[in-house]
Amino acid sequence: MQVIGVTGLPGSGKSIVARVAKNMDVNIIRMGDVIRDEAIKRNAEIGETAVKLREEYGDYVVAERCVELIKEHSNDENAECELKFIIEGIRSPYEVKIFKKNFKTFKIIAIHSSPKTRFSRLKRRKREDDSSNVAEFKKRDNRELKFGIGNVIATSDYMIVNEGPVWKFKNSIRNILKNEVKKH
Amino acid sequence: MQVIGVTGLPGSGKSIVARVAKNMDVNIIRMGDVIRDEAIKRNAEIGETAVKLREEYGDYVVAERCVELIKEHSNDENAECELKFIIEGIRSPYEVKIFKKNFKTFKIIAIHSSPKTRFSRLKRRKREDDSSNVAEFKKRDNRELKFGIGNVIATSDYMIVNEGPVWKFKNSIRNILKNEVKKH
């Protein structure tokens, strides 16, 4: 079994990694989905659930839930089947620690785009939680940096620069995933 | 005048950037040299000087000295001459703030290599302050990360991946420097 974490600041292109991986039969675990699923179970709001989950189970509950999810998954399937997992949205060095403890060959792929590129992407995309002005953009970056995402990015096993074109970015993702799958 | 900062964890290849830049008539300012020069002036040890300088002038004395150096330099020369500077060894977001305040078009180039690659380089290189065992290597990384270098790397304007071959790395450096010089 191979588990790979994906990290990057908002607008860097993390979701494209998940899309490419899905086409390669890799299972995708989104850290955000763990909270969303729990919110549905509790019939509560997402923001409220995120806070409560941490109060009840500590800061690393989301990472720990991801580990459980992957372990359940791998019990379900045929033992002969080579399972691969991508965890999208890793933000803190402590999360990395938890994943490394549970999955011996755990690797991190970081995606980098310049602040200028990320800002213009987020502006174009305008998801509900995306930032459309510079102050908001910086605030959002700082929120992520406070979790320690900068350290996760700086010490990643792979770094993909995503400044376009998208086919080049997708090729880099495919090459890394193929390389990681071959090794295990 | 264009000023570009270079950042990267130990063993990533920062000094190659300086070497390439020198061949392109770019002036190199090494943050470490500022302390070394001051130590010679004071006839004191480097480590001791680093501590004393900070005690006397605050945490950002090295960045501020670099700014002074660059400003002196640019007064010396012919005003028509397009001066370019590389500052090697930027580690903290506060240093970036100081440089951005003083040089309007200031840009950061980050160099990334995987921890595995950096460790084997440092082991091969064995400079006095380089780490030859994993614990020492991690300790040194953590010392840099505590300064906030992860945030500087994650939010850099350019990211160069240096996993070899060296000619490819040098080409990337040249392209970025040419691009930055053209713009200003």
Interface residues (C-beta under 8 A of the other chain):
Chain A: L9 A110 H112 S114 P115 K116 D141 L145 G148 I149 G150 N151 V152 I153 A154 T155 S156 D157 Y158 M159 I160 V161
Chain B: L9 A110 H112 S114 P115 K116 D141 L145 G148 I149 G150 N151 V152 I153 A154 T155 S156 D157 Y158 M159 I160 V161
